[in-house]
């Protein structure tokens, strides 16, 4: 599995810490930036991650900004992206099992640095359950088209 990770300036430190979690899980990743704490615009990085996921260059994506909201909104504008903001392990798990989320968004200012690795692990451990949920994913795709 290959994952694209990205963040704005508010999420930079957490993105950097995420690398250790991904390495621990044996997940290959590409870092699309930002590469410092200098102020940047989160839609730029959400778009980069979203396009890599949508285009099939990576399997999934993770985005971090201050709240996790802005990057979720921006990434969801990319066709084929189902970005979900998770604020605990349960919401991360459900985003995969029920919504087949392919991008996870996190809020660096609203989550502790101890919570984030647990959320990320839960997200990667969960699998899409299909069945009744597939019809809903199909309807989301119809909205996109």
Legacy VTK file of the C-alpha trace (Angstrom):
# vtk DataFile Version 3.0
C-alpha trace
ASCII
DATASET POLYDATA
POINTS 145 float
0.000 0.000 0.000
1.156 3.499 -0.823
-0.203 6.639 0.845
0.116 10.338 0.082
0.433 12.641 3.084
0.078 16.388 3.166
-0.483 19.263 5.543
-0.594 23.001 5.828
1.565 24.946 8.279
-0.773 24.160 11.199
-0.508 20.433 10.514
3.176 20.321 9.597
4.472 18.978 12.930
1.799 16.279 13.112
2.460 15.263 9.504
6.117 14.846 10.348
5.243 12.709 13.398
2.877 10.621 11.253
5.804 9.355 9.243
6.962 7.219 12.173
3.480 5.701 12.520
3.361 4.859 8.819
6.839 3.326 8.957
5.784 1.270 11.994
2.783 -0.004 10.019
5.004 -0.819 7.030
3.189 1.654 4.792
5.051 3.349 1.965
4.260 7.051 1.638
4.919 10.126 -0.430
5.009 13.508 1.308
3.516 16.271 -0.871
4.294 18.993 1.675
4.278 21.458 3.191
7.868 21.119 4.299
7.991 23.856 6.933
5.889 25.848 9.377
5.739 28.806 6.970
2.165 29.890 6.222
0.627 28.141 3.199
-2.859 27.508 1.812
-4.338 24.136 2.790
-6.344 23.656 -0.463
-3.083 23.307 -2.390
-2.026 20.248 -0.401
-5.523 18.777 -0.227
-5.677 18.942 -3.990
-2.265 17.290 -4.414
-3.198 14.386 -2.144
-6.679 14.108 -3.640
-5.388 13.970 -7.196
-2.831 11.292 -6.322
-5.580 9.180 -4.743
-8.102 9.841 -7.506
-5.550 9.155 -10.220
-4.485 5.858 -8.666
-0.875 6.847 -8.023
-1.482 6.022 -4.346
-4.045 3.892 -2.557
-5.033 6.371 0.149
-4.226 9.780 1.562
-3.867 11.537 4.893
-4.204 15.289 5.352
-3.593 17.417 8.427
-4.571 21.028 9.034
-5.533 22.943 12.153
-9.056 21.550 12.426
-9.126 18.831 9.752
-12.187 20.523 8.271
-10.635 22.676 5.552
-8.590 19.874 4.022
-11.652 17.583 4.086
-13.751 20.131 2.216
-11.015 20.780 -0.353
-10.076 17.121 -0.907
-13.725 16.174 -1.403
-13.872 18.479 -4.428
-11.561 16.075 -6.285
-13.683 13.488 -8.129
-13.252 10.028 -6.653
-12.113 11.232 -3.251
-14.066 10.305 -0.154
-12.274 12.298 2.541
-13.435 11.811 6.115
-12.458 13.783 9.160
-11.870 11.519 12.139
-11.725 12.735 15.715
-11.293 9.353 17.407
-10.608 5.713 16.605
-14.293 4.890 16.169
-14.937 7.572 13.550
-11.787 6.505 11.705
-12.912 2.884 11.682
-16.453 3.730 10.574
-15.191 5.989 7.790
-13.508 2.951 6.257
-16.117 0.301 7.070
-19.211 2.245 6.015
-17.967 5.011 3.715
-14.889 3.452 2.095
-13.015 6.680 2.880
-9.841 6.902 0.852
-8.532 10.084 2.499
-8.305 10.617 6.254
-8.250 14.176 7.573
-7.013 15.171 11.002
-7.005 18.346 13.069
-3.656 19.138 14.651
-5.170 21.797 16.899
-8.056 19.652 18.139
-6.378 16.254 18.610
-3.513 15.390 20.925
-0.332 14.025 19.437
-1.030 10.800 21.375
-4.469 10.360 19.770
-3.381 10.782 16.156
-1.334 7.564 15.827
-4.224 5.569 17.338
-6.678 7.125 14.886
-4.382 6.419 11.939
-3.845 2.802 13.017
-7.594 2.251 13.409
-8.165 3.686 9.929
-5.646 1.350 8.320
-6.851 -1.695 10.263
-10.462 -1.240 9.111
-11.818 -2.478 5.789
-14.810 -1.484 3.714
-17.709 -3.796 4.557
-19.416 -3.468 1.185
-22.909 -4.992 0.984
-25.541 -2.417 2.000
-22.876 0.285 2.155
-21.878 -0.203 -1.498
-25.195 1.151 -2.732
-24.582 4.332 -0.773
-21.092 4.698 -2.205
-22.621 4.277 -5.667
-25.054 7.107 -4.914
-22.166 9.346 -3.838
-20.488 8.581 -7.160
-23.700 9.501 -9.014
-23.701 12.889 -7.274
-20.117 13.445 -8.438
-21.026 12.699 -12.026
LINES 1 146
145 0 1 2 3 4 5 6 7 8 9 10 11 12 13 14 15 16 17 18 19 20 21 22 23 24 25 26 27 28 29 30 31 32 33 34 35 36 37 38 39 40 41 42 43 44 45 46 47 48 49 50 51 52 53 54 55 56 57 58 59 60 61 62 63 64 65 66 67 68 69 70 71 72 73 74 75 76 77 78 79 80 81 82 83 84 85 86 87 88 89 90 91 92 93 94 95 96 97 98 99 100 101 102 103 104 105 106 107 108 109 110 111 112 113 114 115 116 117 118 119 120 121 122 123 124 125 126 127 128 129 130 131 132 133 134 135 136 137 138 139 140 141 142 143 144
